[in-house]
Amino acid sequence: MTASHESICHMPSESSLIIDKNTDSTFNSAFKELLDLIKLANGSSISFNYAIESLCKNDEQIRKYLGDKLTARENRNVRDLQLKAKGIQK
């Protein structure tokens, strides 16, 4: 493997760069709350969509931030939360 090939293989994707450098306090608050909900599940399976809906029911600021469309397909902020959560699992 050449040095140039190695550097290409290990470059982070653009989406991970955006998420890792996210300085939006509401995004970070939503992500922390999402992790807390997952921890509260205590080993039980919890769907991402259920967790996002729960966040919106429990926190007015997060609900306003995420808006009405709560699927990753339709909402950039939800998609970014999902990508960051997947990154933590690795």
C-alpha positions as CSV (number, residue, x, y, z in Angstrom):
1,M,0.0,0.0,0.0
2,T,1.4,3.4,-1.0
3,A,1.4,6.3,1.4
4,S,-1.0,8.2,-0.8
5,H,-3.4,5.3,-0.9
6,E,-3.2,4.9,2.9
7,S,-4.1,8.6,3.5
8,I,-7.1,8.3,1.2
9,C,-8.4,5.2,3.0
10,H,-8.2,6.9,6.4
11,M,-9.6,10.3,5.6
12,P,-12.9,10.9,7.5
13,S,-16.0,11.4,5.4
14,E,-17.4,14.9,5.0
15,S,-20.4,14.1,7.1
16,S,-18.3,12.9,10.0
17,L,-16.3,16.2,9.9
18,I,-19.4,18.2,10.1
19,I,-20.8,16.3,13.0
20,D,-17.5,16.1,15.0
21,K,-17.0,19.9,14.7
22,N,-20.7,20.8,15.6
23,T,-20.6,23.6,18.0
24,D,-24.4,24.2,18.0
25,S,-25.4,24.1,21.7
26,T,-28.9,22.8,20.9
27,F,-27.5,20.0,18.8
28,N,-25.1,19.1,21.5
29,S,-27.8,19.2,24.1
30,A,-30.1,17.0,22.0
31,F,-27.3,14.5,21.5
32,K,-26.6,14.4,25.3
33,E,-30.3,13.8,26.0
34,L,-30.4,11.1,23.3
35,L,-27.4,9.3,25.0
36,D,-29.1,9.7,28.4
37,L,-32.3,8.1,27.0
38,I,-30.4,5.2,25.5
39,K,-28.6,4.7,28.9
40,L,-32.0,4.7,30.6
41,A,-33.1,1.8,28.4
42,N,-30.5,-0.1,30.4
43,G,-29.7,-2.7,27.8
44,S,-33.2,-2.9,26.3
45,S,-33.6,-2.2,22.7
46,I,-34.8,1.3,21.9
47,S,-35.4,2.6,18.4
48,F,-33.8,5.8,17.3
49,N,-37.2,7.2,16.1
50,Y,-38.8,6.5,19.5
51,A,-35.8,8.2,21.2
52,I,-36.1,11.3,19.0
53,E,-39.9,11.5,19.6
54,S,-39.3,11.2,23.4
55,L,-36.8,14.0,23.3
56,C,-39.3,16.3,21.5
57,K,-42.0,15.4,24.0
58,N,-39.8,16.2,27.0
59,D,-37.9,19.2,25.8
60,E,-39.5,22.2,24.1
61,Q,-36.2,23.7,22.9
62,I,-35.2,20.4,21.2
63,R,-38.7,20.1,19.7
64,K,-38.4,23.6,18.2
65,Y,-34.8,22.8,17.0
66,L,-35.8,19.5,15.3
67,G,-39.2,20.7,14.0
68,D,-42.1,18.6,12.8
69,K,-40.4,16.1,10.5
70,L,-38.6,13.7,12.8
71,T,-37.1,11.2,10.4
72,A,-33.5,11.2,9.3
73,R,-34.6,11.1,5.7
74,E,-36.5,14.4,6.0
75,N,-34.6,16.3,8.6
76,R,-30.9,17.2,8.4
77,N,-30.6,17.8,12.2
78,V,-32.1,14.4,12.9
79,R,-29.8,12.8,10.4
80,D,-26.8,14.4,12.0
81,L,-27.8,13.1,15.4
82,Q,-28.3,9.6,13.9
83,L,-24.8,9.7,12.2
84,K,-23.1,10.9,15.4
85,A,-24.9,8.2,17.5
86,K,-23.8,5.6,15.0
87,G,-20.2,6.9,15.3
88,I,-20.3,6.4,19.0
89,Q,-21.3,2.7,18.6
90,K,-18.2,1.9,16.6
